[in-house]
């Protein structure tokens, strides 16, 4: 009886107007892709989907519970573990990185930093099957549907062209994939065959991924031999010009009382903008045209700061000299993992400790904070970490 009822419920679900509409949309996508030259054999496998991927829909609409402070963002993206690992990976792939630097003129430390931030040097590239994710976003999200459809067509054509097999199309819910997370249309336009095997495989070929990233940054306006960013000090009470776009010569910034972070003077005519991501009491950064090229990769200044700082650290430059204006600094990935283990040891059910701070961990942190008489923020910061016994 139970199996009969379940079957009936499934039949009703599949027969619902929403399900029928989704299936009709997918059928239309198959027809359009076939008209653009994608084989039926590829389409039958790629778009074997009868209902939207609910996880993709959920991720596409979830808003962050709170804005991540810049000191949290950089603490886990540019921790000592990633710096050490990045230097090791740069030694391992030194010849490829230097070849990409020679051919495209892009600094090899920046190429490696993109790789490190995007997928932790190829270790975390995403688990969503792109054709299903993009079909879901096209047919069930009601947002940017023409964009998602274009990315789906581009992904299918990459398989048709022979660059990739279908089973390599796994990445983020939003369609970015490969070791340096290209979306399919960018892959189609800017990926290069850097290992010379006749295919552009940014999933399995480190050479293709790093060469393609260098090509992307070159096309985004990278200027060979020029700086991308350095840390500065601003005078107390500074309330002058800021912003990536508000560039001025270094000599002008010097006249405004700004120095390098170590106190040495600025000079020259190179054009730079001033970023103060935590206000005038925190670290300041002068950013150049090459920073803008990095910014184009993922249009957030915090992201470009992380790439730039990781590149500097891997090149041997020190951590930031000016502390963040907070008494509750962010945690490294190792500390986040330890925080979860401490929560589990005290009876909080957050699942398996993996170092990733999701809703369950935030709820547990808030509960622990409340129990300890602290404001319940749910934030994985140094204060709760220490309070629970972290070191």
C-alpha positions in Angstrom: 0.0 0.0 0.0 2.8 2.4 1.0 4.6 1.9 -2.3 1.3 2.4 -4.2 0.7 5.7 -2.4 4.3 6.9 -3.1 3.9 6.0 -6.7 0.7 7.9 -6.9 2.2 10.9 -5.2 5.1 10.9 -7.6 2.8 10.6 -10.6 0.8 13.7 -9.3 4.1 15.6 -8.8 5.3 14.7 -12.3 2.0 15.6 -13.8 1.8 19.0 -12.1 1.8 22.1 -14.2 5.2 23.2 -12.8 6.7 19.9 -13.6 5.2 19.8 -17.1 6.4 23.4 -17.7 10.0 22.4 -16.6 10.1 19.3 -18.8 8.8 21.4 -21.8 11.5 24.0 -21.2 14.2 21.3 -21.1 12.8 19.8 -24.3 13.1 23.2 -25.9 16.7 23.5 -24.7 17.5 20.2 -26.3 16.0 21.3 -29.6 17.9 24.6 -29.5 21.2 22.9 -28.7 20.7 20.4 -31.5 20.1 23.2 -33.9 23.4 24.7 -32.8 25.3 21.5 -33.6 25.2 19.5 -30.4 24.7 15.8 -31.0 21.6 14.0 -29.7 23.9 11.5 -27.9 25.4 14.3 -25.8 22.0 16.0 -25.2 20.3 12.8 -24.1 22.9 12.3 -21.4 23.5 15.9 -20.5 19.8 16.9 -20.1 18.4 13.7 -18.6 16.6 15.8 -16.0 12.8 15.7 -15.2 12.7 18.1 -12.2 14.7 21.2 -11.1 17.7 20.7 -8.9 16.4 22.0 -5.6 19.9 22.6 -4.1 20.8 24.8 -7.0 17.6 26.8 -6.7 18.2 27.2 -2.9 21.8 28.4 -3.4 20.7 30.8 -6.1 18.3 32.7 -3.7 20.1 32.4 -0.4 21.3 35.7 0.9 24.2 35.8 3.4 23.0 36.0 7.0 25.5 38.8 7.5 28.1 40.6 5.5 31.5 38.9 6.0 33.9 41.4 7.6 37.0 41.9 5.5 39.2 40.5 8.3 37.2 37.3 8.3 37.4 37.0 4.5 41.2 37.5 4.3 41.9 35.4 7.4 40.7 32.2 5.8 41.6 32.9 2.2 45.2 34.1 2.9 46.2 32.0 5.9 49.6 30.5 6.5 48.5 27.1 5.3 47.5 28.5 1.9 50.7 30.5 1.6 52.9 27.5 2.4 50.9 25.2 0.1 50.9 27.9 -2.6 54.7 28.1 -2.5 55.0 24.4 -2.7 52.6 24.3 -5.7 54.6 27.1 -7.4 57.8 25.1 -7.1 56.0 22.0 -8.4 54.6 23.8 -11.5 57.4 26.3 -11.8 58.1 25.7 -15.5 54.4 26.1 -16.4 54.0 29.2 -14.4 57.1 30.8 -15.9 56.1 29.9 -19.4 52.7 31.5 -18.8 54.3 34.6 -17.4 56.6 34.8 -20.5 53.9 34.3 -23.0 51.1 36.5 -21.5 53.2 38.9 -19.5 51.2 38.2 -16.3 53.0 37.8 -13.0 53.2 34.1 -12.1 52.4 34.8 -8.4 49.1 36.4 -9.4 48.3 33.4 -11.7 49.0 31.0 -8.8 47.0 33.1 -6.3 43.9 32.9 -8.5 44.3 29.2 -8.6 44.7 29.1 -4.8 41.7 31.2 -4.0 39.4 29.8 -6.6 39.8 26.0 -5.9 42.6 25.7 -3.3 45.0 24.7 -6.1 42.6 22.3 -7.8 41.3 20.6 -4.7 37.8 22.1 -4.4 36.3 22.8 -7.8 32.6 22.1 -7.1 30.2 19.2 -7.3 27.2 20.4 -9.3 26.6 18.8 -12.7 26.6 21.9 -14.9 24.0 20.9 -17.5 21.5 20.1 -14.7 22.4 23.2 -12.8 22.2 25.5 -15.8 19.0 23.9 -17.1 17.5 24.4 -13.6 18.4 28.1 -13.6 17.2 28.5 -17.1 13.8 26.8 -16.6 12.9 27.3 -13.0 14.7 30.3 -11.5 12.9 33.2 -13.3 16.1 35.3 -13.1 18.7 36.0 -15.8 17.3 33.1 -17.8 18.9 34.2 -21.1 22.3 34.3 -19.4 21.9 30.8 -17.9 20.7 29.4 -21.2 23.7 30.9 -23.0 26.1 29.3 -20.5 24.4 26.0 -20.9 24.8 26.1 -24.7 28.4 27.1 -24.3 29.0 24.2 -21.9 27.5 21.7 -24.3 29.5 23.0 -27.2 32.7 22.5 -25.3 31.8 18.8 -25.1 30.8 18.7 -28.7 34.0 20.4 -29.7 36.0 17.7 -27.9 37.7 19.9 -25.3 36.0 18.0 -22.5 34.0 14.8 -21.8 30.6 15.3 -20.3 31.6 13.7 -17.0 34.1 16.7 -16.4 31.3 19.3 -16.4 31.1 19.6 -12.6 31.6 22.9 -10.8 29.7 25.5 -8.8 25.9 25.9 -8.8 26.3 29.0 -11.0 28.3 27.3 -13.7 31.9 28.1 -12.9 34.2 25.1 -13.2 37.7 23.9 -13.8 40.8 24.5 -11.7 40.4 28.3 -12.0 36.6 28.4 -12.3 35.8 29.8 -15.7 32.1 30.0 -16.7 31.4 28.2 -20.0 31.2 31.3 -22.2 34.5 32.6 -20.9 36.0 29.1 -21.3 34.8 29.1 -24.9 36.3 32.6 -25.6 39.6 32.6 -23.6 40.7 29.1 -22.7 44.0 28.0 -24.3 45.6 24.7 -25.0 48.8 25.4 -23.0 50.0 21.8 -22.8 49.8 21.3 -26.6 47.6 18.2 -26.6 45.0 19.6 -28.9 42.3 20.2 -26.3 41.5 23.0 -23.8 41.0 21.0 -20.6 40.9 23.4 -17.6 39.6 20.5 -15.4 42.4 18.0 -15.6 45.3 20.0 -17.2 47.1 22.3 -14.8 48.9 23.8 -17.7 45.7 24.7 -19.6 44.2 26.1 -16.5 47.1 28.4 -15.6 47.7 29.4 -19.2 44.1 30.3 -19.6 44.0 32.3 -16.4 47.0 34.3 -17.6 45.3 34.8 -21.0 42.2 36.1 -19.2 44.1 38.6 -17.1 46.1 39.8 -20.2 42.8 40.4 -22.0 41.5 42.2 -19.0 44.2 44.8 -19.3 47.1 43.5 -17.4 50.3 45.6 -17.8 53.5 43.6 -17.8 56.0 44.6 -15.1 53.7 46.9 -13.2 52.5 46.6 -9.7 49.0 45.5 -8.6 48.8 46.7 -5.0 50.8 47.6 -1.9 49.8 48.5 1.6 50.0 52.1 2.8 49.4 54.2 5.9 47.0 57.1 5.9 47.3 60.0 8.2 45.0 60.2 11.3 41.6 61.7 10.4 42.1 61.1 6.7 38.8 61.9 4.9 40.1 62.5 1.3 39.6 60.7 -1.9 39.1 56.9 -1.9 38.0 54.2 -4.3 39.5 52.0 -7.0 38.4 54.3 -9.8 39.6 57.5 -8.2 43.2 57.1 -9.3 45.9 59.7 -8.9 49.8 59.7 -9.3 51.8 58.3 -6.4 53.2 61.8 -5.9 49.7 63.2 -5.3 49.0 60.5 -2.7 52.3 61.5 -1.0 51.1 65.1 -0.9 48.0 63.9 0.9 50.1 62.5 3.7 50.1 58.8 2.6 53.2 56.6 2.9 54.0 53.0 2.3 53.1 50.7 5.2 56.7 50.7 6.5 56.8 54.5 6.6 58.9 55.0 3.4 57.8 57.8 1.1 55.8 57.5 -2.1 57.0 59.0 -5.4 56.5 58.7 -9.1 53.7 59.1 -11.6 52.1 55.7 -11.5 48.3 56.0 -11.2 46.7 54.3 -8.2 43.4 54.4 -6.2 43.1 54.2 -2.5 41.1 51.4 -0.8 40.2 51.5 2.9 38.1 48.4 3.3 37.8 48.8 7.0 37.9 52.6 7.2 40.8 54.9 7.9 41.8 53.1 11.1 42.6 49.8 9.3 45.0 48.8 6.6 45.0 50.9 3.4 46.0 49.9 -0.1 47.0 51.7 -3.2 45.8 49.7 -6.1 46.8 50.0 -9.8 45.5 49.0 -13.2 46.6 45.4 -12.7 44.4 45.3 -9.6 41.5 46.2 -11.9 42.4 43.2 -14.1 42.2 40.9 -11.1 38.9 42.6 -10.0 37.4 41.7 -13.4 37.8 38.0 -12.6 35.2 38.2 -9.8 33.9 41.7 -9.4 34.4 42.3 -5.7 37.1 44.4 -4.2 37.5 41.9 -1.3 38.2 39.2 -3.8 40.8 41.2 -5.6 42.4 42.1 -2.3 42.6 38.4 -1.4 44.2 37.5 -4.7 46.7 40.4 -4.5 47.6 39.8 -0.9 48.1 36.0 -1.4 50.3 36.7 -4.4 52.4 39.1 -2.3 52.7 36.5 0.5 53.7 33.7 -1.8 56.3 36.1 -3.3 57.8 36.5 0.2 56.3 39.8 1.4 55.2 40.0 5.1 51.6 39.9 6.5 49.8 43.2 6.7 51.6 45.7 8.9 48.5 47.6 10.1 46.1 45.5 12.2 42.4 45.3 11.4 40.3 47.7 13.6 38.7 44.9 15.6 39.2 43.1 19.0 37.7 39.9 17.5 39.9 38.9 14.5 39.0 36.3 11.9 40.0 32.7 12.0 42.3 30.7 9.7 40.9 27.5 8.1 42.7 25.4 10.7 41.1 27.5 13.5 37.7 27.2 11.9 38.1 23.4 11.8 39.2 23.4 15.4 36.3 25.6 16.4 33.9 23.1 14.9 35.6 20.3 16.8 35.3 22.2 20.0 31.6 22.8 19.4 31.0 19.1 18.7 32.9 18.1 21.9 30.5 20.3 23.8 27.5 18.6 22.4 26.5 20.9 19.6 25.1 18.9 16.6 26.7 20.5 13.5 27.5 17.4 11.5 31.0 16.6 10.6 33.8 19.1 11.2 35.0 20.3 7.8 36.2 23.9 8.4 33.3 25.4 6.4 31.1 27.7 8.4 27.5 27.0 7.3 24.1 27.6 8.9 24.4 24.8 11.4 27.8 26.0 12.7 26.5 29.6 13.0 23.5 28.4 15.0 25.8 26.4 17.3 28.2 29.4 17.7 25.2 31.7 18.6 24.0 29.1 21.2 27.5 28.7 22.7 27.9 32.5 22.8 24.5 32.8 24.6 25.4 30.1 27.1 28.7 31.9 27.9 27.0 35.3 28.4 28.3 36.7 25.1 26.2 38.5 22.5 24.9 35.8 20.1 26.4 36.8 16.8 26.9 33.4 15.2 30.2 34.6 13.8 33.3 32.3 13.8 35.6 34.8 15.4 38.6 34.7 17.7 36.6 35.6 20.8 34.3 32.5 20.8 37.2 30.4 19.6 39.2 31.3 22.7 36.3 31.1 25.0 35.7 27.5 23.9 39.4 26.6 24.5 40.9 27.2 21.1 44.6 28.0 20.8 
